[in-house]
Amino acid sequence: MSPVEETGEPEAGKEEKGDDSAKGPLGRWIAVSLAAIAVIGAGIGILQTRAAVNESNTARETTRTGIDALRAGVSLQGAKLLEKDIEAEVAALRRQADALARDSGTGTDPLSAAELESILPAGGELPGARTPEELKQLAFESERLSLRQSALAETRVTWNDRSTQYTTAIAVLALALFLVGFSLVLAGRRRLLFYVFGILVAVLAVGAATRIYLAPIPETPDDAINATAAGTVASDEGDQPRAIRLLDDAIETDGDYPTPYSRRAVARAREANPDFERTGAVTGSDAALEASVADAERALELGGGRDLLALAFLAISDLYTGEYEKSVQVATDAIALNSEVADLCFIKSSAEVGAGAEDAAIASLKAAGNLLEGSDASERTRGLVAGYLTYLEQIVHRVPGRSAIVRTIEERIIGTETELSLDRKLSRELPEGGSVEVEGLRYEDGKFRLRTSWKGLPEGTAVTLVGFERPAPGSAWVQPRDLSLFRTLGGSGADSGQVTIERECTPVEVRVDAYLDGAFSDSFTGPGGKPTC
């Protein structure tokens, strides 16, 4: 009889068949693997901590830069407002001086600043203003700090993402550690299966951590930021050739920096269409527009589709070229990035008019109105309305069949603007009796001239005159922000007026639309000058 038969137990020193010992070859591999996984996990933990520290440091630097950018922006806006106040005060002093000159019979020749000093009270002086160089430096600093803040924010987000990704890799490695460790308590094929699966998971985690480590951290060179800021300021000042050269330098310094591409798109468009900022007139060649569009698309490609300026530019360019559905989509993408920009809603509304989506256009117009709710009749509001009217005129020029809905929307938006300007509610209906006529309408010697007469208007009638101009033969009408008049009239009378306008492209035809109490009354056209564009 064998020992097993006598006791029912295996002989000492012998193991049940198929039960691998922890000290066997596989057991030793498991022990080594556990140690390796633990060491790798510690290394990834160190990388995760480093990424978290870098994210924290970058966050603090971003905050400091943001505060400096805000301070510079406030200083710049304050300086600009001061310039306007100074101009208004000097104009008031000149009027006082002219009145004194008329009263004394000494003539009415314009006075110089030095001569103005002589009529000030004792101890008084003309207010000082910043020099153009100082204003330019303020603008540069504001733009530079803003761009640096954006660049730092991108770096911060990348460090934050890297820290989170390392944490995920550590969690996956912990799973691998469990699987490999658990294989020790198993036998046979189950042990091998868990061990191999655990090693595969560990390899996956190590591969992910390696990819995370090798991914570049975006760090925009200061030279690229400075050149972009200088180019932006030059473009805003109207020096487009210099702006384009500076933005070229920024792109050469860092070809993966998206911002100079979108800024160069704008500079190129401004160079080809010199009156666009003043009137919205597009008079440049198709080739120039294509180059600008290519820059904007490149900015979106590099910026992950999050460059708001590039999106807005493309939405407008698609609107002007008649690609209305595309313009609606791009404007929608831009609004998704920043829903607080009223002009984006105006662009979208215009494109929806072009696409024939009347209800959607009205909804987008209401969204723009909600953003402007509580605003007064400021220069900014007037500019937004002028831009919208110009967009609508582009639609009528390209798709005459949309003229009826455009007239309805123009009446709606101008009625609202009139209420803001006159600070009163309007009936939005033509008054019974009475009329307004515009005579002698023309553009001549750099001036928009007209004579307005009215007959039999009920007392307190709101009269709105909105001027348009055609920048080149066969082009669409545009509505410049400086061509509008809001008055309250009654009875009968007449008045003459003129507005000095500065244009690179001489208007070849002019137009005035008249509204009474917010309702469209009549439209008048007159001749312009010889075309220069």
C-alpha positions as CSV (number, residue, x, y, z in Angstrom):
1,M,0.0,0.0,0.0
2,S,1.3,3.5,-0.9
3,P,1.6,6.3,1.5
4,V,-1.2,8.1,-0.3
5,E,-3.5,5.2,0.2
6,E,-2.7,5.0,3.9
7,T,-3.1,8.7,4.8
8,G,-5.1,10.1,1.9
9,E,-2.5,12.9,1.5
10,P,0.4,13.3,-1.0
11,E,3.9,12.5,-0.1
12,A,5.9,15.2,1.5
13,G,7.8,17.3,-1.0
14,K,5.4,16.4,-3.8
15,E,2.8,18.9,-5.4
16,E,-0.5,18.3,-7.1
17,K,0.1,18.1,-10.8
18,G,-0.7,21.4,-12.6
19,D,-0.1,23.6,-9.5
20,D,2.7,26.0,-10.5
21,S,4.9,27.1,-7.6
22,A,5.3,30.8,-6.9
23,K,9.0,30.0,-7.0
24,G,8.9,28.5,-10.5
25,P,9.9,30.3,-13.7
26,L,6.5,31.9,-14.2
27,G,6.3,33.0,-10.6
28,R,9.7,34.7,-10.9
29,W,8.5,36.6,-14.0
30,I,5.4,37.7,-12.1
31,A,7.6,39.1,-9.3
32,V,9.9,40.9,-11.7
33,S,6.8,42.3,-13.6
34,L,5.2,43.6,-10.4
35,A,8.4,45.4,-9.5
36,A,8.7,46.9,-12.9
37,I,5.1,48.0,-13.0
38,A,5.5,49.7,-9.6
39,V,8.7,51.5,-10.7
40,I,7.0,52.7,-13.9
41,G,4.0,53.8,-12.0
42,A,6.2,55.9,-9.7
43,G,7.9,57.4,-12.7
44,I,4.5,58.4,-14.3
45,G,3.4,59.8,-10.9
46,I,6.5,62.1,-10.9
47,L,5.6,63.2,-14.5
48,Q,2.0,63.8,-13.4
49,T,3.2,65.9,-10.4
50,R,5.5,67.9,-12.7
51,A,2.7,68.6,-15.2
52,A,0.4,69.7,-12.3
53,V,3.1,72.1,-11.0
54,N,3.7,73.5,-14.4
55,E,0.0,74.0,-14.9
56,S,-0.2,75.8,-11.6
57,N,2.8,78.1,-12.4
58,T,1.4,78.9,-15.9
59,A,-2.0,79.6,-14.4
60,R,-0.5,82.2,-12.1
61,E,1.5,83.8,-14.9
62,T,-1.7,83.8,-17.1
63,T,-3.6,85.6,-14.3
64,R,-0.8,88.2,-13.9
65,T,-0.6,88.8,-17.6
66,G,-4.4,89.1,-17.8
67,I,-4.5,91.7,-15.1
68,D,-1.7,93.7,-16.9
69,A,-3.6,93.3,-20.2
70,L,-6.8,94.6,-18.6
71,R,-4.9,97.5,-17.1
72,A,-3.4,98.4,-20.5
73,G,-6.7,98.1,-22.2
74,V,-8.4,100.4,-19.7
75,S,-5.6,102.9,-20.1
76,L,-5.9,102.8,-23.9
77,Q,-9.7,103.3,-23.9
78,G,-9.3,106.0,-21.3
79,A,-6.8,107.8,-23.5
80,K,-9.0,107.5,-26.6
81,L,-12.0,108.9,-24.6
82,L,-9.7,111.7,-23.4
83,E,-8.8,112.5,-26.9
84,K,-12.4,112.8,-27.9
85,D,-13.1,115.0,-24.9
86,I,-10.1,117.2,-25.8
87,E,-11.3,117.5,-29.4
88,A,-14.8,118.5,-28.1
89,E,-13.4,121.0,-25.7
90,V,-11.1,122.6,-28.3
91,A,-14.0,122.8,-30.7
92,A,-16.1,124.6,-28.0
93,L,-13.2,127.0,-27.3
94,R,-13.0,127.8,-31.0
95,R,-16.7,128.5,-31.1
96,Q,-16.4,130.8,-28.2
97,A,-13.4,132.5,-29.8
98,D,-15.3,132.9,-33.1
99,A,-18.3,134.4,-31.2
100,L,-15.9,136.9,-29.4
101,A,-14.3,137.7,-32.8
102,R,-17.7,138.4,-34.4
103,D,-18.8,140.6,-31.4
104,S,-15.6,142.6,-31.6
105,G,-15.5,142.8,-35.3
106,T,-12.0,141.4,-35.6
107,G,-13.0,138.7,-38.1
108,T,-13.7,135.0,-38.0
109,D,-10.5,133.3,-39.2
110,P,-9.8,129.9,-37.5
111,L,-7.6,130.2,-34.4
112,S,-4.6,128.2,-33.7
113,A,-4.1,126.3,-30.4
114,A,-1.6,129.1,-29.3
115,E,-4.2,131.7,-30.0
116,L,-6.8,129.8,-28.1
117,E,-4.6,129.9,-25.1
118,S,-4.9,133.7,-25.1
119,I,-8.6,133.7,-24.5
120,L,-8.5,131.2,-21.6
121,P,-9.1,132.5,-18.0
122,A,-6.0,133.4,-16.0
123,G,-4.2,130.2,-14.9
124,G,-6.1,128.1,-17.4
125,E,-4.5,126.0,-20.2
126,L,-5.6,123.8,-23.0
127,P,-5.9,120.2,-21.8
128,G,-2.9,118.0,-22.6
129,A,-3.2,115.0,-24.9
130,R,-1.1,112.0,-25.4
131,T,1.0,112.1,-28.5
132,P,0.3,109.7,-31.4
133,E,3.4,107.8,-30.5
134,E,2.2,107.3,-26.9
135,L,-1.2,106.2,-28.1
136,K,0.4,103.7,-30.5
137,Q,2.6,102.4,-27.7
138,L,-0.5,102.0,-25.5
139,A,-2.3,100.1,-28.2
140,F,0.8,97.9,-28.8
141,E,1.1,97.0,-25.1
142,S,-2.6,96.3,-24.8
143,E,-2.5,94.0,-27.8
144,R,0.8,92.3,-26.9
145,L,-0.4,91.5,-23.4
146,S,-3.7,90.2,-24.6
147,L,-2.0,87.9,-27.1
148,R,0.5,86.7,-24.5
149,Q,-2.4,85.9,-22.1
150,S,-4.1,83.9,-24.8
151,A,-0.8,82.0,-25.6
152,L,-0.2,81.3,-21.9
153,A,-3.8,80.1,-21.5
154,E,-3.2,77.6,-24.3
155,T,0.0,76.4,-22.6
156,R,-1.9,76.1,-19.3
157,V,-4.7,74.1,-20.8
158,T,-2.1,71.7,-22.4
159,W,-0.3,71.2,-19.1
160,N,-3.7,70.6,-17.4
161,D,-4.7,68.0,-20.1
162,R,-1.3,66.3,-19.7
163,S,-1.7,66.1,-15.9
164,T,-5.1,64.5,-16.4
165,Q,-3.9,62.1,-19.0
166,Y,-1.0,61.0,-16.7
167,T,-3.6,60.3,-14.0
168,T,-5.5,58.1,-16.4
169,A,-2.3,56.3,-17.3
170,I,-1.6,55.6,-13.6
171,A,-5.1,54.3,-13.1
172,V,-4.7,51.9,-16.1
173,L,-1.3,50.8,-14.7
174,A,-2.9,50.1,-11.3
175,L,-5.3,47.8,-13.1
176,A,-2.3,46.0,-14.7
177,L,-0.7,45.7,-11.3
178,F,-3.8,44.1,-9.9
179,L,-4.1,41.6,-12.8
180,V,-0.4,40.6,-12.6
181,G,-0.6,40.3,-8.8
182,F,-3.8,38.4,-8.8
183,S,-2.3,35.8,-11.1
184,L,-0.2,34.6,-8.2
185,V,-3.2,33.1,-6.5
186,L,-4.3,31.2,-9.6
187,A,-3.0,28.0,-11.1
188,G,-2.5,26.6,-14.5
189,R,-3.8,28.4,-17.6
190,R,-5.7,30.9,-15.6
191,R,-2.5,32.2,-14.0
192,L,-0.9,32.6,-17.4
193,L,-4.0,34.2,-18.9
194,F,-4.2,36.9,-16.1
195,Y,-0.5,37.5,-16.2
196,V,-0.4,38.0,-20.0
197,F,-3.5,40.2,-19.9
198,G,-2.0,42.3,-17.1
199,I,1.3,42.7,-19.1
200,L,-0.7,43.9,-22.1
201,V,-2.6,46.4,-20.0
202,A,0.7,47.6,-18.6
203,V,2.2,48.0,-22.1
204,L,-0.8,50.0,-23.1
205,A,-0.4,52.3,-20.1
206,V,3.3,52.8,-20.8
207,G,2.7,53.5,-24.5
208,A,0.0,56.1,-23.6
209,A,2.4,57.7,-21.1
210,T,5.2,57.8,-23.7
211,R,2.9,59.4,-26.2
212,I,1.8,62.0,-23.6
213,Y,5.4,62.8,-22.7
214,L,6.5,63.2,-26.3
215,A,3.5,65.5,-27.3
216,P,4.8,69.1,-27.6
217,I,3.8,71.8,-25.2
218,P,2.7,74.9,-27.2
219,E,4.9,77.8,-26.3
220,T,4.6,80.8,-28.6
221,P,7.9,82.8,-29.0
222,D,7.8,86.4,-27.7
223,D,9.1,87.5,-31.1
224,A,6.0,86.1,-32.8
225,I,3.7,87.7,-30.3
226,N,5.4,91.1,-30.6
227,A,5.3,91.0,-34.4
228,T,1.6,90.0,-34.3
229,A,0.7,92.8,-31.9
230,A,2.6,95.4,-33.9
231,G,1.0,94.1,-37.2
232,T,-2.5,94.3,-35.6
233,V,-1.9,97.9,-34.4
234,A,-0.5,98.9,-37.9
235,S,-3.6,97.4,-39.5
236,D,-6.0,99.2,-37.2
237,E,-4.2,102.4,-38.0
238,G,-4.7,101.8,-41.7
239,D,-1.1,100.9,-42.7
240,Q,-1.9,97.6,-44.3
241,P,1.5,97.0,-46.2
242,R,3.4,97.4,-42.9
243,A,0.9,95.2,-41.1
244,I,1.3,92.5,-43.6
245,R,5.1,92.6,-43.4
246,L,5.0,92.3,-39.6
247,L,2.5,89.5,-39.7
248,D,4.7,87.7,-42.3
249,D,7.5,88.0,-39.8
250,A,5.4,86.5,-37.1
251,I,4.4,83.5,-39.3
252,E,8.1,83.0,-40.3
253,T,9.0,83.0,-36.6
254,D,6.3,80.5,-35.6
255,G,4.4,78.9,-38.5
256,D,2.1,77.0,-36.2
257,Y,0.8,80.2,-34.4
258,P,-2.7,80.7,-35.7
259,T,-3.3,84.3,-34.7
260,P,-1.1,86.1,-37.3
261,Y,-2.9,84.2,-40.0
262,S,-6.3,85.5,-39.0
263,R,-4.9,89.0,-38.5
264,R,-3.2,88.9,-41.9
265,A,-6.5,87.8,-43.5
266,V,-8.0,91.0,-42.1
267,A,-5.1,93.2,-43.2
268,R,-5.1,91.8,-46.7
269,A,-8.9,92.4,-47.0
270,R,-8.5,95.9,-45.7
271,E,-5.7,96.6,-48.2
272,A,-7.8,95.4,-51.1
273,N,-11.0,97.1,-49.8
274,P,-9.8,100.4,-48.3
275,D,-13.3,101.7,-47.4
276,F,-14.5,98.5,-45.8
277,E,-14.0,99.7,-42.3
278,R,-15.8,102.9,-42.9
279,T,-18.6,101.7,-45.2
280,G,-18.5,97.9,-45.6
281,A,-17.7,98.4,-49.3
282,V,-16.0,95.4,-51.1
283,T,-14.2,96.7,-54.2
284,G,-11.1,94.5,-54.3
285,S,-10.3,91.7,-56.7
286,D,-11.3,88.0,-56.2
287,A,-7.7,87.0,-56.0
288,A,-7.2,89.3,-52.9
289,L,-10.3,87.8,-51.3
290,E,-9.1,84.3,-52.0
291,A,-5.7,85.0,-50.3
292,S,-7.5,86.4,-47.2
293,V,-9.8,83.4,-47.1
294,A,-6.8,81.0,-47.3
295,D,-5.3,82.8,-44.3
296,A,-8.5,82.6,-42.3
297,E,-8.9,78.9,-43.0
298,R,-5.3,78.2,-42.0
299,A,-5.9,80.0,-38.7
300,L,-8.8,77.7,-38.1
301,E,-6.8,74.7,-39.0
302,L,-4.0,75.5,-36.6
303,G,-6.4,76.7,-33.9
304,G,-8.6,73.7,-33.8
305,G,-11.5,75.7,-35.3
306,R,-11.6,78.1,-32.3
307,D,-10.3,81.3,-33.9
308,L,-13.3,83.7,-33.5
309,L,-11.8,86.4,-35.8
310,A,-11.2,83.8,-38.6
311,L,-14.8,82.5,-38.2
312,A,-16.3,86.0,-38.3
313,F,-14.2,86.9,-41.4
314,L,-15.2,83.7,-43.2
315,A,-18.9,84.2,-42.4
316,I,-18.7,87.8,-43.9
317,S,-16.8,86.7,-47.0
318,D,-19.3,83.8,-47.6
319,L,-22.1,86.3,-47.2
320,Y,-20.6,88.7,-49.8
321,T,-19.9,85.9,-52.3
322,G,-23.5,84.6,-52.0
323,E,-22.7,81.3,-50.2
324,Y,-25.5,81.9,-47.7
325,E,-25.9,78.4,-46.2
326,K,-22.1,78.2,-45.6
327,S,-22.2,81.7,-44.0
328,V,-25.0,80.6,-41.7
329,Q,-23.0,77.6,-40.6
330,V,-19.8,79.5,-40.0
331,A,-21.6,82.2,-38.1
332,T,-23.3,79.5,-36.0
333,D,-19.9,78.1,-35.1
334,A,-18.7,81.5,-34.2
335,I,-21.7,82.2,-31.9
336,A,-21.0,78.8,-30.2
337,L,-17.6,80.1,-29.3
338,N,-18.9,83.5,-28.1
339,S,-22.6,84.2,-27.9
340,E,-22.2,87.8,-26.7
341,V,-21.1,89.3,-30.0
342,A,-24.1,91.1,-31.5
343,D,-22.5,91.5,-35.0
344,L,-22.3,87.7,-35.3
345,C,-26.0,87.5,-34.9
346,F,-26.5,90.3,-37.5
347,I,-24.2,88.4,-39.9
348,K,-26.2,85.2,-39.3
349,S,-29.5,87.0,-39.8
350,S,-28.4,88.5,-43.1
351,A,-27.2,85.1,-44.4
352,E,-30.5,83.5,-43.4
353,V,-32.3,86.3,-45.4
354,G,-30.1,85.3,-48.4
355,A,-30.9,81.7,-47.9
356,G,-34.7,82.4,-47.8
357,A,-35.1,81.4,-44.1
358,E,-37.2,84.4,-43.0
359,D,-38.3,83.1,-39.6
360,A,-34.7,82.1,-38.7
361,A,-33.5,85.6,-39.8
362,I,-36.0,87.3,-37.5
363,A,-35.0,85.0,-34.7
364,S,-31.3,85.9,-35.2
365,L,-32.2,89.6,-35.4
366,K,-34.1,89.3,-32.0
367,A,-31.0,87.6,-30.5
368,A,-28.9,90.6,-31.6
369,G,-31.5,92.9,-30.2
370,N,-31.4,91.1,-26.8
371,L,-27.6,91.6,-26.7
372,L,-28.1,95.3,-27.3
373,E,-31.0,95.7,-24.9
374,G,-30.4,98.6,-22.6
375,S,-27.9,100.2,-25.0
376,D,-28.2,103.8,-25.9
377,A,-27.8,105.4,-29.3
378,S,-24.0,105.1,-29.2
379,E,-21.5,105.2,-32.0
380,R,-21.0,101.5,-31.5
381,T,-24.8,100.8,-31.9
382,R,-25.0,103.0,-35.0
383,G,-22.0,101.1,-36.5
384,L,-23.7,97.7,-35.9
385,V,-26.9,98.8,-37.5
386,A,-25.0,100.3,-40.5
387,G,-23.2,97.1,-40.9
388,Y,-26.4,95.1,-40.9
389,L,-28.1,97.4,-43.4
390,T,-25.0,97.0,-45.7
391,Y,-25.2,93.2,-45.4
392,L,-28.9,93.3,-46.4
393,E,-28.1,95.5,-49.4
394,Q,-25.6,92.9,-50.5
395,I,-28.4,90.3,-50.4
396,V,-30.7,92.5,-52.5
397,H,-27.9,93.2,-55.0
398,R,-27.3,89.5,-55.5
399,V,-30.8,88.2,-55.1
400,P,-33.3,90.8,-56.1
401,G,-36.2,88.5,-55.1
402,R,-35.3,89.1,-51.5
403,S,-36.1,92.8,-51.7
404,A,-39.5,92.5,-50.0
405,I,-38.2,90.7,-46.8
406,V,-35.2,93.0,-46.8
407,R,-37.5,96.1,-46.8
408,T,-39.5,94.7,-43.9
409,I,-36.4,94.0,-41.9
410,E,-34.8,97.3,-42.7
411,E,-38.0,99.1,-41.5
412,R,-37.9,97.0,-38.3
413,I,-34.3,97.7,-37.4
414,I,-34.4,101.4,-38.4
415,G,-37.6,101.9,-36.4
416,T,-35.8,100.4,-33.3
417,E,-32.7,102.7,-33.9
418,T,-35.0,105.7,-34.2
419,E,-36.6,104.9,-30.9
420,L,-33.2,104.6,-29.3
421,S,-32.0,107.9,-30.8
422,L,-35.1,109.9,-29.9
423,D,-35.7,108.1,-26.7
424,R,-39.4,107.5,-27.4
425,K,-41.7,104.8,-28.7
426,L,-43.0,105.1,-32.2
427,S,-46.2,104.0,-33.9
428,R,-44.3,102.3,-36.7
429,E,-47.1,103.5,-39.0
430,L,-47.1,106.4,-41.5
431,P,-48.8,109.5,-40.0
432,E,-52.1,110.6,-41.7
433,G,-51.2,113.4,-44.1
434,G,-47.8,115.0,-44.4
435,S,-44.8,114.1,-46.5
436,V,-41.0,114.5,-46.6
437,E,-39.0,115.2,-49.8
438,V,-35.2,115.1,-50.4
439,E,-34.0,117.4,-53.1
440,G,-30.6,118.3,-54.5
441,L,-29.2,115.0,-53.3
442,R,-25.7,114.5,-54.6
443,Y,-22.1,113.7,-53.7
444,E,-19.7,116.6,-54.6
445,D,-16.3,117.7,-53.6
446,G,-16.0,115.2,-50.8
447,K,-19.5,116.1,-49.4
448,F,-22.8,114.4,-49.2
449,R,-25.3,117.2,-49.9
450,L,-29.1,117.4,-49.7
451,R,-32.0,119.6,-49.0
452,T,-35.0,118.3,-47.0
453,S,-38.5,119.7,-47.1
454,W,-41.6,118.6,-45.3
455,K,-45.3,119.5,-45.5
456,G,-48.2,119.0,-43.2
457,L,-46.5,116.7,-40.7
458,P,-48.4,116.2,-37.5
459,E,-46.5,117.8,-34.6
460,G,-43.9,115.5,-33.0
461,T,-43.4,113.3,-36.1
462,A,-40.2,111.3,-36.0
463,V,-38.3,111.8,-39.2
464,T,-35.4,109.5,-40.0
465,L,-33.1,109.9,-43.0
466,V,-30.7,107.0,-43.8
467,G,-28.0,107.6,-46.4
468,F,-26.6,105.0,-48.8
469,E,-23.8,105.2,-51.4
470,R,-22.7,103.1,-54.3
471,P,-18.9,102.8,-54.1
472,A,-18.3,101.6,-57.7
473,P,-20.3,101.2,-60.9
474,G,-22.5,98.1,-60.6
475,S,-21.7,97.5,-57.0
476,A,-24.1,97.0,-54.1
477,W,-25.3,99.9,-52.0
478,V,-23.6,100.4,-48.6
479,Q,-24.9,102.2,-45.6
480,P,-22.0,104.1,-43.8
481,R,-22.4,104.8,-40.1
482,D,-21.9,108.6,-40.6
483,L,-25.0,108.9,-43.0
484,S,-28.1,109.0,-40.8
485,L,-30.3,111.7,-39.3
486,F,-32.9,111.4,-36.6
487,R,-35.2,114.4,-35.9
488,T,-38.6,115.3,-34.5
489,L,-40.6,117.7,-36.9
490,G,-44.0,119.1,-37.4
491,G,-45.9,121.3,-39.8
492,S,-44.0,122.4,-42.9
493,G,-40.5,123.6,-43.5
494,A,-37.2,123.0,-45.2
495,D,-33.5,122.6,-44.3
496,S,-30.3,122.1,-46.1
497,G,-27.3,120.1,-45.0
498,Q,-24.1,118.5,-46.0
499,V,-21.8,115.8,-44.5
500,T,-18.1,115.7,-45.2
501,I,-17.1,112.1,-45.9
502,E,-13.6,110.6,-46.5
503,R,-13.5,107.8,-49.0
504,E,-10.8,106.1,-51.0
505,C,-13.5,105.0,-53.5
506,T,-15.5,108.0,-54.7
507,P,-19.3,107.3,-54.4
508,V,-20.7,107.1,-57.9
509,E,-24.3,107.4,-56.7
510,V,-26.1,108.3,-53.5
511,R,-29.4,107.5,-51.9
512,V,-31.6,108.5,-49.0
513,D,-34.4,106.4,-47.5
514,A,-36.9,108.5,-45.5
515,Y,-39.0,107.1,-42.6
516,L,-41.8,108.7,-40.7
517,D,-42.6,107.4,-37.2
518,G,-40.4,104.4,-38.0
519,A,-42.3,103.4,-41.2
520,F,-40.8,103.6,-44.6
521,S,-42.0,106.6,-46.6
522,D,-39.9,107.1,-49.7
523,S,-36.5,106.6,-51.3
524,F,-34.5,109.3,-53.2
525,T,-31.4,108.9,-55.4
526,G,-28.8,111.4,-56.7
527,P,-25.6,111.5,-58.7
528,G,-22.1,110.9,-57.3
529,G,-18.6,111.5,-58.6
530,K,-16.4,109.9,-61.1
531,P,-15.5,106.3,-60.1
532,T,-12.0,105.8,-58.6
533,C,-12.4,102.1,-57.8
